[in-house]
C-alpha cells in the first residue's frame, strides 16, 4: 500500500462529538453505497467505501483491509487513516455522481484518478 492510499483514505474524517447528528454533505453523499476507486498511473487501484456517519473502510492494492474517518472541508473530502494507522490527512475533490472521474495528486505529487463506481465493488 502506498503512502498516498493511506493518507487519502485516512485524511477526510474528524470524529463527531458523541451523540451529535451527522448530516450527509453534498460532496460525499454520492459515494454512500458505492465504491470510490483510487487508480494509480500504473492502472492498479484501491477501493474505499464511505459511510454516512463519518467512517470509511477499504482495500489496498494488495487486498489488505483499510479503515479511517472522513470529513468535508470546503469542496473537498478529507480522509484520515486508522487501519493501518497513518499520521495526517489528505483532502481531495471527490466525484459527485456514479461514473464520474476526477484527478487528484498523491502525497508524492503523482496524478491519480478518483472514480465513483456503482455499488460495492470488491474485485
C-alpha positions as CSV (number, residue, x, y, z in Angstrom):
1,X,0.0,0.0,0.0
2,X,1.4,3.4,-0.9
3,X,1.5,6.3,1.5
4,X,-1.0,8.1,-0.8
5,X,-3.6,5.4,-0.3
6,X,-3.2,5.5,3.4
7,X,-3.3,9.3,3.6
8,X,-6.2,9.6,1.1
9,X,-8.2,7.1,2.9
10,X,-7.3,8.5,6.3
11,X,-7.4,12.2,5.6
12,X,-11.1,13.0,5.4
13,X,-12.6,12.4,8.8
14,X,-12.8,14.0,12.1
15,X,-15.0,12.0,14.5
16,X,-18.2,13.8,15.5
17,X,-18.9,14.6,19.1
18,X,-20.7,11.7,20.9
19,X,-24.4,11.9,20.3
20,X,-24.1,14.5,17.6
21,X,-26.2,14.0,14.4
22,X,-24.1,14.0,11.2
23,X,-25.7,15.3,8.1
24,X,-24.6,13.9,4.8
25,X,-22.5,16.6,3.0
26,X,-23.5,17.1,-0.7
27,X,-19.9,16.4,-1.9
28,X,-19.8,13.0,-0.2
29,X,-23.3,11.5,-0.3
30,X,-23.0,10.2,-3.9
31,X,-20.3,7.8,-2.5
32,X,-22.6,6.2,0.0
33,X,-23.4,2.6,-1.1
34,X,-20.9,3.0,-4.0
35,X,-17.2,2.4,-4.4
36,X,-14.5,5.1,-4.8
37,X,-11.6,3.7,-6.9
38,X,-8.3,5.4,-6.5
39,X,-6.5,4.5,-9.7
40,X,-2.7,4.9,-9.9
41,X,-0.8,5.7,-13.0
42,X,0.1,2.0,-13.4
43,X,-3.6,1.1,-13.5
44,X,-3.7,-0.6,-10.1
45,X,-6.3,0.6,-7.7
46,X,-7.5,0.8,-4.2
47,X,-11.2,0.8,-3.1
48,X,-12.9,2.8,-0.4
49,X,-16.4,2.9,0.9
50,X,-17.7,6.0,2.8
51,X,-20.3,5.6,5.5
52,X,-22.8,8.4,6.3
53,X,-21.6,8.6,9.9
54,X,-18.1,9.7,9.0
55,X,-16.2,6.4,8.8
56,X,-14.8,4.6,5.8
57,X,-13.4,1.2,5.0
58,X,-11.4,0.0,2.1
59,X,-9.0,-2.4,0.4
60,X,-5.4,-1.7,-0.5
61,X,-3.9,-2.5,-3.9
62,X,-2.9,-5.9,-2.3
63,X,-6.3,-6.5,-0.8
64,X,-5.4,-5.5,2.8
65,X,-8.2,-4.0,4.9
66,X,-8.1,-0.3,5.4
67,X,-10.2,2.0,7.6
68,X,-10.5,5.5,8.9
69,X,-12.7,8.6,9.1
70,X,-13.8,11.3,6.7
71,X,-14.9,14.9,6.8
72,X,-15.7,17.6,4.3
73,X,-13.7,20.8,4.2
74,X,-15.0,23.3,1.7
75,X,-15.3,21.4,-1.6
76,X,-13.0,18.6,-0.6
77,X,-13.4,15.3,1.2
78,X,-10.6,14.7,3.7
79,X,-9.6,11.2,4.8
80,X,-7.7,10.1,7.9
81,X,-6.5,6.5,8.1
82,X,-6.6,4.5,11.3
83,X,-6.0,0.9,9.9
84,X,-3.2,0.7,9.4
85,X,-2.5,3.9,11.3
86,X,-1.0,6.7,9.3
87,X,-0.4,10.3,10.5
88,X,-2.0,13.3,8.9
89,X,-4.9,13.6,6.5
90,X,-5.3,14.2,2.8
91,X,-8.1,16.3,1.1
92,X,-9.2,15.9,-2.5
93,X,-12.2,16.7,-4.6
94,X,-14.4,13.6,-4.9
95,X,-16.6,12.6,-7.9
96,X,-20.2,13.6,-7.2
97,X,-22.0,11.1,-9.5
98,X,-21.6,7.5,-10.4
99,X,-19.4,7.1,-13.5
100,X,-17.6,10.4,-12.8
101,X,-13.8,10.6,-12.6
102,X,-11.7,13.4,-11.1
103,X,-7.9,13.9,-11.0
104,X,-6.1,14.1,-7.7
105,X,-2.5,14.2,-6.5
106,X,-0.9,11.8,-4.2
107,X,1.5,12.9,-1.4
108,X,4.4,12.3,-3.8
109,X,2.9,14.6,-6.5
110,X,1.8,11.8,-8.8
111,X,-1.6,12.2,-10.5
112,X,-4.2,9.6,-9.7
113,X,-7.8,9.2,-10.7
114,X,-10.7,9.0,-8.3
115,X,-13.6,7.2,-9.9
116,X,-17.1,6.6,-8.5
117,X,-18.4,3.1,-9.4
118,X,-22.0,1.9,-8.8
119,X,-22.3,-0.5,-5.9
120,X,-19.8,-2.0,-3.5
121,X,-17.2,-3.4,-5.9
122,X,-14.9,-6.0,-4.2
123,X,-12.9,-7.3,-7.1
